[in-house]
Amino acid sequence: MAEFRRKRNRLGARAYQGRAAYFLTICTEGRRKLLGDSKLVDGLLGVLREKCAVCFFDVYAYCFMPDHLHLILMGQREAADLAAVVKAFKGAGTAVARQKGVRNLWEKSFYDHVLRSGEGIDEAARYVFMNPVRAGLARRMEDWPYSGSLVFEWRSWQVPVGEFVPTWKSGERMERQEQERE
């Protein structure tokens, strides 16, 4: 019997170190809708702020959805290590959740995309902020209480017009465009 091997979904470690911008999606275990609790989100945001500062990252954009979290993180030094900050955040976030009676908060892994030149960080931030609107949870991005930036005042931000689609959703986008053409 052939051994099943999980497809490698990460680049080499060097791609996640240094001064770069990263788009992340971290899902709750089993996609449970746990992140609608404002006290839990406040606790997780505090952990995110702390761990990113210690690991040399800025939080350019975040959005806590009921069953997942979108982040755009920017490495500020060569010592910035994405794997280390995600591990530290998820570990400390799990401890915060346990204090609130929540077990098994996070899914084992996460989705990532290294933003490359030509991919606008503001367009990626717009994608993050518009997530609650696309999901029907808010009428306008400014109405969602669990979004923000630790870098700029996002509610008075000049919204970019360009579109960003995460690489793991690009297949879905192509299918949608084909269906719209028919």
KATA-V619966 format. One record per backbone hydrogen bond with DSSP energy under -1.0 kcal/mol. CO is the residue of the C=O (numbers start at 0). NH is the residue of the N-H. If there is no record, write none. Layout:
CO_NH + CO_NH
This chain:
11_14 + 12_15 + 13_16 + 15_81 + 17_19 + 19_74 + 20_114 + 21_72 + 22_112 + 23_70 + 24_110 + 25_68 + 26_106 + 27_30 + 28_31 + 31_33 + 36_40 + 37_41 + 38_42 + 39_43 + 40_44 + 41_45 + 42_46 + 43_47 + 44_48 + 45_49 + 46_50 + 47_51 + 48_52 + 49_53 + 50_54 + 51_56 + 55_75 + 57_59 + 57_73 + 58_149 + 60_71 + 61_147 + 62_69 + 65_34 + 66_27 + 67_64 + 68_25 + 69_62 + 70_23 + 71_59 + 71_60 + 72_21 + 73_57 + 76_79 + 79_17 + 80_84 + 81_85 + 82_86 + 83_87 + 84_88 + 85_89 + 86_90 + 87_91 + 88_92 + 89_93 + 90_94 + 91_95 + 92_96 + 93_97 + 94_98 + 96_101 + 97_100 + 104_28 + 110_24 + 112_22 + 115_118 + 119_123 + 120_124 + 121_125 + 122_126 + 123_127 + 124_128 + 125_129 + 127_130 + 129_133 + 130_134 + 131_136 + 131_137 + 132_135 + 139_142 + 140_143 + 145_63 + 147_61 + 151_153 + 153_156 + 165_168 + 168_172 + 169_173 + 170_174 + 171_175 + 172_176 + 173_177 + 174_178 + 175_179 + 176_180 + 177_181
